[in-house]
Amino acid sequence: MVMVYHFEVWDYARGENIVLPLKCDADLIERVGGMILPGTGEEVDVSALDAAGRYDPKKAVRKDA
């Protein structure tokens, strides 16, 4: 299991911070210079991450389905 978060990161093209739709672990967020958004933590299985270490909540299988 790994804890992933939504985060804010500077978008140089837009000249402003943006929030990406994907979640990442704290180490990856730190490496890209992002800032974790409080209250967005979610523990997921490592197998739910893509090859780059990102988690897409929209692709997650719902537990209540």
ABEGO torsion letter per residue (X at the ends): XBBBBBBBBBBAAAGBBBBBABBBBAAAAAAAGBBBBBGABBBBBAAABBAAGBBBAAABBBAAX
